Amino acid sequence: MAISQIFWILFLILILGAAFFDLFLTERKKRALSLKQAAFWTGSWIGLALLFNLLIYFFFGSEKALEYFTAYLLEKSLSLDNLFVFLIIFSFFDLSLFSQRKVLKWGILGAFLMRAIFIFGGIWLLKSFNFLFFVFGAFLIYSGIRLLLRKERKIDPQKNWFLRIARRFTRISTDMKDSKFYFREPGLGLWITPLLVTLILIESSDLVFAFDSVPAVLAITQDPFIAYTSNAFAILGLRAFYFVLANLLPKFIYLKNAIIILLTFVGLKMILGQFYHVPITFSLAFILITIAISILLSFLKMRKQHV
């Protein structure tokens, strides 16, 4: 058996085991995740991702290890904007922390499946149609410009296509029904609760973000193993990461600017990469410096406001 096959098996065992533990076994405790618990699990999942990165270094070399770490860091950075939208959606429906945890569980499971489809489909397209490097690169730059011009994030459930489709087949209740997704009313049929409406919005927003994050990761590497494992480990623990960042995201004033810069950079890298090889070390350094500067400027801005 080839080393790559062994690593696919190892990855599947690790990711499925960790995901099952994170999303199902910890769910037995019928209470919201505390900030201390969320910080502990966030650190644990990041540690597992870095341990896997170390294994890649020993068995596949420094180049593949750098690709994995850069792709992982990029996906984690882009997920911050995704989590901010999740926060707005949860605030819109005024969900309790426990209900948010339940929605995130199923939302993350959907994200694993969607990213697999997008990554493997994207790699196949890039290998089959070389001109798509320019299309994907231009789309990432467009995404950065679109984010730059967008003044604020607004959530309007009435305009969501997936929710409109759901309304054609069932009724929507205003009752949470003890955090259930749906229930049956005698004589009235099936009803869906605000919790399922929230999940529909979460999944559809993650689908939109996949259009940005997957091409961004493919700008770093077209190795399907590195692309998907880095993405999957970045998604793992996203629920705990959300509860850590829920209090910190509003303070991350320059998050939007960092995301714009990163999207534009990886878009240019994807296009220019057809003429000149941009070293992976440069990409990693650029991402790290961008994140560090945005955090520093946000901290200084908040400090100045409280003086």
N, C-alpha and C positions, 0 to 999 in steps of 0.2 A: 504493500500500500504506500502511495506517495505521501510525502510530508504534507503537501497541500490538502490532501484528503483527510489526513489525521487531524489537521488543524480545523477543517470544516466541522468534523465530528466534535472536537474539543469545544469549539465555539458554540455549537448548537446545544451541547450539554450545559455549558456555563450560562448562556443567555436564557435558555428555557428554564433552567433551575432557578436562576436569579430572578427572572420575571415572575415565575410562579410564586416564589417566596415573597417578593415585594408586593405583588398585586392581589394575592389570594390568602396566603397564610397570615400576613399582618392584618388582613381585613377582618379577622375574627374578633379583634378588639373593636367593639362598637363605639369608638370615640375618635374625635379628630386628632390628627397628628400634631404633637406639640412642636414648637420651634426647636427645642433641644433634640428631640427625636428626629425631626426632619434634617437637622444639620448633621447628626450622626450618620444617618442612612445616605445622605448625599455624599459625605466623605467616603463612606464604605463603597458605594457604587463607582465613584471616581477612582478609588484605589484599585478596584477590580479591573477597570478599564486600563489603568496604567500597568497593572500586572500582566495583562494580556499583551500590551504594547511591548513589555520587556521580553516576553516569549517570542514575539515577532522579531525583535532585534537579534536574539540569539540564533533563531532558526532561519530567518530570511534576510538578515543584514540590516545595516543602518539606514539605507535608502528607503526600504519598505517601512521600517519603524518610524522614520520621519514623516512619510506620507500618511501613515495611520494617525500619528499624533496631531499633525496639521489638520487633517480632515476632521478628527474628533474635536479639536479645539474650535474649528470653524463652525461645526454643527452646534456645539454648545453655545457659541456666541450668537448665532442666528436664532437659536431657540429662545433666547431672552425676549426678543420681540414677540415671538409666538406666545410665550407665557404672559406677556403684558396684555395681549388680546384676550387670553383665557381669563385674566383677572377682570377685565372690563365686562366680559360675558357673565361671569359669576356675580359681579356687582349689579349688573342689569336685572338679573333674576333674584337677587338677594338670597343666594343659597347659603346654607350653613356650611361650616368647614367640613363636617362629616359628609354632607351631600356632594361638596366639591371633590372630596377624596374619591367617592364612588364614581363620579363622572370621569375623573381623570384616569381611573383604572381602565375603563372600557375605551376611553379615548386613546390611551397609550397603546393598547392592544391593536387598535385600528391603525395606529401610526406605524407599528412594526410591519404590518402587512402592506400598507401603502408604500412605504419606503422601499421594500423589497421589489415591488412591481416597478416603481419608478427607476430605481437604480439599475436593475438588470435590463429593463426595457431601454433605459437611456444609454447604457453601455453598448447594447446591440445596435441601436440607431447610430451612435457615433462611429462604430466600426463599419457599419454598412454604408453610411452616407457621411463622408468626411466634411462636407460643407456645413453640417449641423454644428460643428465647433463654433463657427461664426454666428450661427443663429442663436445657440445657447448663450454665447458670450454677449451678444447684443441684447438678449433678453435680460441678462443679469444687470447690465448697465442701465437698461430701461427701468428695471425694478428699483435700482438705486435712485434714479431721477424721479420716479413716481413717488417714492417714499419721501424724497426731498420736498416735493411740491405739495404733499399731503399735509394739511395743517393739523388735523386731529383725527383720532380713530373714533368712528361711530359705529355702534352696533344697532342695526335695524332688522329685527327678526322678520318683519313683514316682507322684506325684499330678498330673503334667503330662498334660493330655488329649491333646495332640499326640503325645507320646511313647507313650502307651497305644495310640493308633491305629497308630503305626509298628510296635509290637510284634505287632500282629495279622497283619501282612503279611510280616515279616522277623525275622531273629534279630539280637541285639545282642552284639557281641564285646567282649572286654576288651583286645584287641590294637589298638594304634594303627595298625599296618600302614604305617609310614613316613608318617604324617600324611595318609592317604587317608580319604575319607568312607565308602567301602564297598568290598567285595571279594567275589569268588565263590569258594566252596570246592567242589572237585569232589565231587559226590555229595550235598552239603549245601545247595547253592543260595546265595542272596544273604545276606550279613551286613553290618550297618552297624557302624561303629566309634564309639568314644567321641567322636570329633571331630564326626561327624554328629549324635550325641545332643546335644552342646554347641550346635551350630548350631540345632537344633530348639528348644532352650530359649531361645537368644538371640532367635530370630525371634518366638517366642510371647511373651517378655517385652517385646519392642519393640512387639508388637501391643497389649499391655495399656497400655504407656506412651502409645501413639498416642491412646488414649481420653482421656487427660489433656491431652497437649500440643496436639493439633489443636483441640479446643474452646478452649483457652487462646489460641492464635494467632487463632482466629476472633473472639475477644472484642476483639482489637486491630483487625482489619480483615476485611471480607468481600469485598475485592477479590481475585478468584482469582489474579491475576498476582502481587500483593504477598504474599499468603498462601503460595503454593506456592514462589515464588522464595526468600523469606526462609527457609522451612523447608528447602528443598533445599540452600541454601548453608550452613545450620547443620549439616546432616547430612554435607556434603562435608568431608572431612578429619577425620571423627569417629574414624577408626582411629588417626591420628597423635595426636589429642587425647587418646585413651585412654591411650597410652603415656606421655604427659606427666603425666597426672593419676593414673596408677597409684600413683605414689609420694606424690602430694599429697593424694589423696582421704581417706585415713585421718586426715590432719591437719586436714581441713575439718570440724571438730567441729560447727559450727552449720549445716551444709548442709541437714539435715532441717528445721530451723526456717525457713530461708530459702525452701525449696520450699513449705512449708505456708503461709507468708505470701503468696507469689506466687500459688499456686493459689486461695487464698481471695480475694485481691484481684481477680484477673481474673474469678472467678466472680461477685463482687459487681458488677464493672464491666459484665459482660454483662447482668445483671438490671436494674441501675439505668440502664443505657444506653437502656432502653426509655422512660424518663421524663425522663432528663437526660443531655445529652452530656458525657461526661468527656473533657476535652482530652487529645490524644495526648501533649502535652508533660508533663502530670501523670503519665500512665502510665509514660512513659520515665523520668522523674525518680524515681518510686516504685521501679521495678525496679532502677535503678542504685544508689539509696541502700540498698535492702534487701540487695543483693549485697555492697556495700562494707562495710556494718555487720557482716554475717555473717563476712566475711573478716577484718575487724579484730578482732572478738571471738574468732574461732578462733585468730588469731595471739597475742592476749593470753593466752588460756587455755593454749596450748601453751608459751608463754614462762613462765607461772606454774608449770606442772607441772615444768619443767626447772630451776627455781630451787632 
